[in-house]
């Protein structure tokens, strides 16, 4: 078996494993693998106010439709149509997420 040798196990007073010490580079790699999160305020807008996730995120971030449309290089009215659709195409979700500084999975709630 090729068990990693750069991991250290620290035991508690009873001799049971309590902590694992790993190299910092591995810790950074593991911490970047976390699933993207969605704030409770966004979820509440989607559920309680019947908003699309795109609109809920835009309002949560304090952006106007014009600002997001400008980042996308489209008109405000074209963006408003996309924001009102549910579900939106994957490619559209990816573009909007990038314009808002999010990852696409955060818009797929």
N, C-alpha and C positions, 0 to 999 in steps of 0.2 A: 504494500500500500504506500502511496506517495502522499503522506500527510504533510501539510505545511509545517515548517519548523520555525517560522517567524511569528507565530502566535503564542502568546503566553497566557496561561490560565491562572487566575488568582483565586484562592480558596478562602472560605469563611472560617470562623473559629471551630466549626465542626468538621472541617476538612472537605466540605462540599464546594464544587465550583461556584463562584459568585460573580466573577468578571472575566472578560476576555480582553487582552491587550493586543491590538493589531497595529501594523505599520500605518502611519498617518496617510500615506498615499492610498492604501486600501480603504481607510475610513472615508476619504474624500470621494473615492469611486463609489462606495456604497451609499453615501449620503446623496449623491446625484441621481440615484435610481429611484428615489421616492416618487410616488404617484402625485400628479399635480392636484392641488386642492382648489376648492370652490368655497368662498366665504358664505357664511350663513345668510348674510344680507342678500346675496345674489339668489340663493336657493329660495328664500322667502318671497322674493319678487316673482320668481318663476311660478311658484306654487300658489301664493296668496293673491297675487295681482294678475295672474294669467299672462305674464310676459314671456316672450321668447328668451332663451338664454343670451342671445346676442344683445338684445335691448337691455336686459337686466345688467349684464356686464358693462355695457356702455354707460348706463346711468350710474352704476356703482363707481366707475372710474372717473366720473365727472366730465365725460366727453359729450360733445354735441354730435348730431348726425353729420353736420357739415365738416367737423374736424375729422371724423373717421372716413367720410367720403373723400376728403382731400388726401388723406394718407393712402387711400386705395386708388386714387387717380380717377374717380368716377364722380358723377353728380350726386347731390344730396338726395334727389328724388329716386335715383337708381339704388342708392344705398338704403333708403327707407323701404323700398320694395323687398330687398334682400333681408333686412332686419325683421320684417313682418312674416317672412316665410318660416314654416316649420314642417318638416325638417329641411335644412339647407344642404346643398351638395357638399361633399367632402372637400373639394378644391376651393369652394367659396368659403367654407368654415376655416380652412387653413390660411387663406388670405386675410380674412377679417381678424383672426386670432393674432396674426403677425402685426397687423396694423394697430391692435390694441395692446401689444406687448404680452400676449398670453400664448399658451400652447393650445393646439386645436382641441385636445381632450377636455379642456376647461369649458369649452362652449358646447360640449355634447352632454349636457346634464338633462 
